[in-house]
């Protein structure tokens, strides 16, 4: 049974295949899609974890214990979300043909989610009303989850 991500069952002649792959530089082996997905989620995860831990250094010590509790809550919340999302993306990539374009790493909804998270991250960074306590707990929790889900 074919999945919706499998290649078109029509077979191409060798000349058509050669012409198709000759001008399509984005065709890569499937294992590189796993690597690309890991880099897209992992690199920002490490970056915001570092920012979150750095923000903890500027928090008064009397507020530290409840901020750590908030960080644990944020981590548990995002862990449940990222578990589902990462499994879905891994299954999607594994159902793709051996060679496929880079943009098929994620579905359109996945790319939109990434753009939304980037936009929200930039907005949070420049929002003057966000206290350092929220930055510390949110970034630490979200960042640690996003790079711990690098598997495949």
N, C-alpha and C positions, 0 to 999 in steps of 0.2 A: 504494500500500500504506500503510495507516494504521499509525502508531506508537502505542504505548500511552498517549502523552501528548496525542494529538489529541482534539478535542472529540467528544462523542457524535454519531453521524451522524444521530440523530433531529432533525429541524428543529423549532424552536419557533415558535409564532405570534408576531407582533409584540407582542401583549398579554402573553404569557408572558415574552418577552424583557425587556419594559419592567418587569414586576413583579420579575423575577429580578435585574436590574441596579439597580433602584431601591433595594432594601434590602440590597444587597451592596456595601458601601463598600470592600471589599478588592480589588475587581476593578480591575486596572491594566493599562496597555499593557505589552507584552513588554519594551520597551527599559528600563522602570523595574525589571524583574527583574534585568537585567544590572547596573544601577546599585546595586541593593540587595545583590546578591552581591559586588560590588566593595567596597562599604562594610563589609559584614560581615567580609570577609577582610582588607581593606586597612587599615582604621583600627586594629585591634589589632596588625597587622604593624608599622606605623609606631611605635606606642606601645612595643612590646617591643624594637624596634630601638634606640630612644632609651634605654630602660632598660639594654640590653646594652652600648651604647657608654658610658653613664654608669658601669656597673660596671667597665669596662676602666680607667677613670681611677683606680679604687681598688686595682688589681692592682699588685703589685711589678713593677718593670721587668725583673727577671731571669727572670720567668715569662712574659713577654709573647710571646716568639717561639713557644713551643709552644702557647699558648692561641690564637694566630692560626691555627696549623695545625689545631687542633681545630675552630675556627670554620669554616674552609674545608671540613672533613669534614662537619660538621653541615649546612652550606649545600648541599653536593653531595647529601647524603642526602635532605634535604627538597625540594630542587629536583626530584629524580626523582619523588618522591611527588606534589608539587603540580602537576607537569606533567600527570600522568594525571588527577588529580582535577579540575583546572580545565577541562581539555578535556571531560571527562565532563559537568560542570555547564553549560558553554557549549552543548554539543550538546543537552542536556536542555532548556534554556530555548529554544533555537532551534526545537525541535520542538513547543513549546506553541502553543496558539491565540493570536491577536493580543491578546486580553484574557483575563486569568486572575487568580486570587487570589494575594495576596502569599506565602502559605505554600507555593506551588508553586515558589518560587525554588530550593529544594533538596528532594530526596526525604527521607523520614523518616530514613534512615540518615545523610544529610548534616546534618540538624538535630541528631541524636544525637551525631555527631562534633563539632559545634560546642560542644554542651553539655559533652561529655567534655573537650575541650581547655580550655574555660573553667574547669571544675572542677579539672583538673590544674594550670592556671596559678595559681589561687588557692591550692591546696595547696602548690605550690612556693614561692610568695611567702612563706607563713607557716611553712615548714619551717625550723627553726633549724639543722639539720645540713647544709644545702646551702651549700657554699663559694662565695665571690664569683667565683672563677675559673670554676666551672661556669655560674653565672648569666650571666657576661659572654659566654662562648663560645656557650652554648645560645641565649640571647635574641638575640644578634647574628645568628647563622646562621638561626634560624627566622623572625625578624622580617623580615630582608631578602628572604627567599624569598616570604613571604606577600604582600607588597605588590608584588613584581615580577611576579607572575602576574595582575595586573589587566589583562585584555585582553578584547576581544570585538568 
